[in-house]
Amino acid sequence: MQNSAGSPALSPQAVARQGGMAQLFKNRSLRGAVGLLSFFAIWQLLTSIGVIDAFLLPSPVAVAGAMWDMAVDGSLWIHLGASLRRVAIGFLLACIVGIALGLVSGWWRGVADFLRPVIEALRPIPPLAWIPITILWFGLGDSASYFLVFLGAVFPTYVATYTAVRGLDRNQMNAALCLGAKPWQLIWDVLVPASLPIVLPGMRIALGIGWMCVVTAELIAAQTGLGYLIQQSRMLFQINNVVAGMVTIGLVGFAMSAVLEMIERRVNAWAPSERS
């Protein structure tokens, strides 16, 4: 059977199947899962056919086996818990300080004139360069890791908050003042909601940098954590465990970022960027 254009007509069952697939792939979570599964499938295929040396980069099946073994003997959970604690504490401190400084310097230009030159001078220094002096200050332990995570995360948080406050529409502020808004209402009902679409993505960026910093710290200045696990496995030529540690960092970081993005979408549901 052909349609009026001369092309073969689809049966009702085929049309229903195509419609069902189209509806299925409208789910963003499903598309993301398909992307991840495709990545691991291609990785497995390239390792299986010998394009990738399995010693230098083990297959996903071998890495999953190493992760399972470490999960069963408990070592994975010990190192993961240590890294999570360091990231959480350092990131929380960075958010408190970065948001507070960003609000103050964004609201009062005079404060920004004093504060921003100092921040802009410190911001380009990579956390790796801070490691020698961090060890001198805090020794080998959790405090050094907290400090490095804080350093990595505080600057993106500050810049996002400062940019959000400085970019606030003054007409909104004037309208609130004309309606009799008190200073605390101006901050809570106008400033904070208007800033969140910029601040929350900045926090997600800061979280990713925090993970990079904690692994760097654990490679050098810690006795536990996923970075320490990777370093010890490298020295013992346990490449499966090295990649397993890297995959664990990626999956946990992805999950934490997804939670923040979910919160961001719920809080910023009114924003134009979240309407589609």
Summary of the structure (lengths in Angstrom):
residues: 276
radius of gyration: 24.6
end to end distance: 38.3
largest distance: 80.8
contacts: 827
relative contact order: 0.11
helix: 80%
strand: 1%
